[in-house]
Amino acid sequence: MGCCQNSKTQSLNHNLFKEKFKEAIDSGSIKRMKLFLDILNKKIKKSPILFIDQEIVTLSGKSYNGLGYCAYIGNSKLFKYLFEKGASLQAMDELLENQNMRAINMICFKGHLNLLKFYLPIYLRQRQSLSITEESYTLDFKDTESKDRVYEYAIHSACRNGMIHIVSYIYNYFQSKPTTPKDFNISSIEEYTGEDVGLKACRSGSFNMIKFLYEQCEVKFTNLNHNKENAIMICVCG
């Protein structure tokens, strides 16, 4: 009886801490987050850092941990703070990827520019450490089991949702770089559909994005997708 009671109490405490963790993120206050982590360190004796990597909230059927939730709502300040306190990017990535999501796509699609400025260099270092270059990425994509997990290019995610400021930042960021990974290359063509940023913009119906891509990025809008549709056909038919 006593063991059951202790187990139930621990479960309630765990759920309470998850709720308070989410509330601290929602507050946007580093001071409140610091207070929460101080209490957490006192209450959880075994590896409190592991707690902040666990799932804390489910939204629209998708689960997020602390870093993932910060990425979802675009709280760059607390994302950076949790990262500096030891929150695991790997834990965030694994939780999201198991649900066929990536943080970089989410950030770009939702237009979280300040978070992108912080996260992009980290993301690129991660990819480099995994030896995923523009050339080897294609080989790995075809030759390993990861082929079952196909993600939209990050720049396409931004373009599809009309996030001009994100596309502009990515485009200018890589202007001074020797190479541009496919995830961020304005010329990348999606393997499944055969569509580039120009066709993505046409499909989204965003005139401002189309104008920006043509005038600022010199996108020619001459590509055909795998259905032999051109930019005009997509604009008309959607």
Buried (B, 14 or more C-beta within 10 A) or exposed (E): EEEEEEEEEEEEEEEEBBEBBBEBBBBEBBEBBEEBBEEBEEEBEEEBBEBBBBBBBEEEEBBBBBBBBBBBBBBBBBBBBBBEEEBBBEBBBEBBBEEEBBBBBBBBBBBBBBBBEBBBEEBBEBBEEEEBBBEEBEEBBEEEEEEEEEBBBBBBBBBBBBBBEBBBBBBEBBEEEEEBBBBBBBEBBBBEBBBBBBBBBBBBEBEEBBEBBBEEBEBEBEBEBEEEBBBEBBBEEE
